[in-house]
């Protein structure tokens, strides 16, 4: 909802005060700054709370300002992948999920859903989780990547060894996949930069 000019002034004051002091102002400090009585200050804070701009608790300095998201971009959901044995690649677009740009910056982003059987990345990634992936072939050792091996896709941590690429699981019960350089058709499709857990 849009804020009135006075509500915007009060919200700006709270943010500035908190940035300078390290804690939010009290209701009396807000009232004193604007030359209004205590009840009027409370009414303004209630209105800001109803509009989703802040939250209040019963504590003396219990005001928390919510920073609004600057923008939202719709990220395509592309098929599903395995967090276990490689799964045949699925590239059909299943839809799109809107994400705030603070969470999903830049271009070349897509989302994949983990197949229900994949447990090799447990506990980091679980079946039915959605993974936010940054498209590209570069990733540091230890990063979680979406990798294609002979046309099949899997999610693993990547480690480069002298003559091998090692794709390792977070689940210690699962053996790593080692790809000898030049032996199989291998490429990194992207780096996993976020995980969204489904509520079961």
N, C-alpha and C positions, 0 to 999 in steps of 0.2 A: 504494500500500500504506500501511497505517497505521503510524505510527512509535511506538516504545516511548517511555515518559516520558523516559528518559535520552537517546535519540536526538533527541527534540524539544528538550531542553535544550541539547544540543550544537549543533544547527542554529540555535537562537535565539542562542546565544553567537557563532557564526560570523557571523551576519547583523549583530548589534549591533557586534561588533568591527570588521567591515568598514565599517559606516556611520560609526563614530567615527574610525577610523584612516585610512580610504581604501584599505585593502588587507586581505586576509584573514589570519587568524592562521596560524602554523606548527603542525605537529602537536605540537611540544613545548609551545607556548603553550596549546593545548587541554588537553593532559595536565596541565600545571601548574595551570590554572584549576580543573579538576575533581578534582585530587588522585589521578589515576590514572597508571599507567605508560604509556610510549610505545606499547607493543604494544597495550594496551587501546584507546588513542585511535585507532590505525590500524584496529583491528577495527570500531570504531563508524563511522569514516569509510567503510570498505568497505561496511558494511551500508547506510549512507545513500546511497552511490553505486548499489548494487544496487536500491534502492527509487526511484531517479530523483530524489532530492532535491538531489544535487550531483554535480559532476564534479571529478576530480583530475588533475593533471599531475605530471610529475617535478620541477617547480620547487619551491623552498622554500615559496612562498606560492601554490601552484597549486591553490587550492580555489575553485570557482565554484558558488555556490548557485543552484538553479533555483527561481524563484518559481512556485508552482502557480497555474494559472488558477482564478479564483474561481468561474466558472460558464460554461456553454456554452449558446448558444441556436441553434436550428435555423432557418436562413434559407432561405426558399423560392427555388427556381430557376425563373425565369419565362421560358420560350422562349429565343429568340436575337435578336440585333440585328446590324446592320451597322456596321463601322467603315470604311465606304466610302460608296457610294451608299445612300440610304435604302432600308430593307428593310421589306416589309409587316409590320406589327405582329403578333407572336405572343404570346398571353397565357396559353397553357396551362401549368399547373404541371408541371414535369418531375421534381420531387423536392425535396429539401432537403439543405443542407450544414451540418453542425454547426460553428460558429465560436465561439471564446472571446469572452466579453463584453468583454474588454480590446481586442479588434480590432473588434468589432461592437456598439457601444453604442447603446442607445435602440431606438425602435420605427420602423416604416415602412421597414424594410430589406428588400431583395430582391436576388437575384443573376440576372444575365443572362449568356449565353454569346455571345461574338463569333463571327459567321458566318465560315466558313473563307475566304471571298473578301475579307474586309475588311482592307485594308492602309493606309488613309488615316491611321490614328493610330499607325502604325509610326514610331519604335521603342518608344513608350510602351505601346501596346496592340497585341497581335499576334493573328492568327486563333486561335481555340480558347481564348483567355483567358477567365476568368470575372471579371466586374465586380461589385463590391459597390456597390449604389446606395442612396442615402438618398432616399426618395420626397419630392417637394415641388417647388414651382415657383420657388423662389428659388436663385440661384447668382451669385456674383461674376464679374465679367469675368475671363476666362482659365481659369475652372473647366471641367473636363470634365463634360459633361452628356449625359443620355439625352433626346433631343428628338424630338418627333413633328411631322412636316410633312405636312399633308393625309393623315393616317392612316398614314403610314409613319414608321418609327423609325430613328434614326441616333445615333452617338456622335461628338461633336465638342467642341471648345472654343468657349465662347460669348463673343461680344464685342458690345456694344451701340453702334451708331452712331446718327447723328442721326435718320435715317428707316428704318434697317434693323437687323435682327438678323443678325450675321455668325457663321456656324458654320464654324470653321477646323480644318484637319487639322494634325497634327504632322509629317506627311510633306510636305515642301516641294513635291513633284511634284504634289500634289493641289490643285485650285482650291477656294476657300471657297464655301460655299453662303450666298447672301444672301437673306434673307426680308424683303420690304418690309412695313412695318407695315400691317396690314389687308388685305394681298394674299392671303395663304394662311392656312389654319388651322394655327396653330403654338402649341405649348406645351411647356414643360419637364416631363418626367415625373419627373426626379430628378437628383441630383448624384452622380457617381461618386466614391466615397471610398476605394476599394481595388481592386487588381488581383491576381488569383491566376494565376500562370503555370502552364500545363500542361507536364508533362515529356514531351518528344517522344521 
